[in-house]
Amino acid sequence: GFIGALGKIQKVPRFDAQNQVYAAHIMQVSWSCDHRVVDGATIANFTNLLKHYLENPATMLLETK
């Protein structure tokens, strides 16, 4: 199995493509898993999907498979 930890959302400065500073909302996410049970690539894919859904919550309603 694995254990996931979600941190609080923090407002931090970031740069856009034109080198302009803007306020970004960042949340730390960390996972711990037993690699005898869960492959690291599987956790990476899950993390990328979770990131996509958190950044685009409407896609959770529109997704069909």
N, C-alpha and C positions, 0 to 999 in steps of 0.2 A: 504494500500500500504506500500511500504518501501522505504527507502533511503539508498543508498550504497556509501561508501567512500573508494577510493583506494589511498594509500600513495605511496611515491616514493620508488623505489627499492634501498636498501642499502646493501653494502658489509660489512658483519660482521663475526667475527671469531666464528667457531663452532668446536666441536670435533666429529671425526668419531668413528667407533666401536673399533679401536685400540688406542684410545685416542690421535690421531694425530690432530693437529689444521689444519683446512682448511678454505678457504674463502667461505662463503655461501651468496647467494643473497636473501634477505628477503624483503617482501613487506607487510605492515600493511593493513588489510582490516577490515572495521567495517560496521555494518548494524544497522539501526534503523527501527523498524516496529511497527505497531499497532497490538497487540496480539488479539484484537477482530476480526481482519480481517485475519491475517497470523499466522499460528501455528509456534511456535519456532522450532519444529522438521523439518518443511518444509524449513525454512531458514538454519538450520544446514546442511540438505541434499544438498541444493543448494550450500552452501559455500564449502562443500567437493567436489562436482562436479566441481565447478569453480577452486578450488585448483588443482585438477587432470588435468584439461585442461590447466591451466597456466604452470604446471610443465611438461606436455607432450602434446605440441600443435599438434603434428602429429595425435594424437588420435581423434581430432575433425574432421579430414578428413576421418578417417577409421571407425568411429562409424556408425553402421547401426542398426536401430530399426524398 
